[in-house]
């Protein structure tokens, strides 16, 4: 009997299905793994933005985690929205016993609409407690600048590499600085791993539907690490999958704002006016 390869997502819930737990579970499934979830916050959001959040107590976050751990266990962990300092501290305590299990920390500080998703008070604990437990942290350019204490965004390759180095010295084993926020026809991501810089540069995809890109990439990498890939291969495959999902979702229309990626191209397609559900 074969065992499932399990990936746990610790993150907030996005009812629109584009980001958070929902995007994580779709990505994990697409990677051939079994997704588990611990929800930290419930959000009221759609493609136009976040209307409100309800943060779960850290004690209940802990209860969710321990209930899964004692019965199922994890081959990798992906962390997204944590919201509060109490939850940051609780998650850090829970991760300590997970020796040898890859942990991908997506540094979710705010929504794309600039709504805070981690309190300012929680940021120091976020860095001091979680970075040393992370196999990989995946900040975008603005997040990297905040976490590294920079006064402006890094723009050149040299500045991005220096920023990755600063974040690694804060405790993370490896750092992936995502370059999607920079201008230009190329999107270049920088991985610092085992003392070396690896750059992944690809043509920018023309799409308005980018909601959940960071969640998708972090979950894809975590899934590849769970399957046994080395870090560079996991990042390369995670970027390739995320680009495929961005491209596949470019022509879709959902809601009135920034739509989601398409995580299952070739399996799920839009229904036309003549399509009907069939039992066959």
Secondary structure, 3 states (H helix, E strand, C coil): CCCCCEEEEEEEEECCCCCHHHHHHHHHHHCCCEEEEEEEEEEEEECCEEEEEEECCHHHHHHHHHHHHHHCCCCEEEECCCECHHHHHHHHHHHCCCCCCEEEECCCCECCCCCECECHHHHHHHHHHHHHHCCEECCEHHHHHHHHCCCCCCCCHHHHHHHHHHHHHCCCCCEEEECCCCCCCEEEEEEEECCEEEEEEEECCCCCCCECHHHHHHHHHHHHHHCCCCHHHHHHHHHHHHHHHHHHHCCCCCCCCCCECCCCCCCCCCCCCCCCCCCC
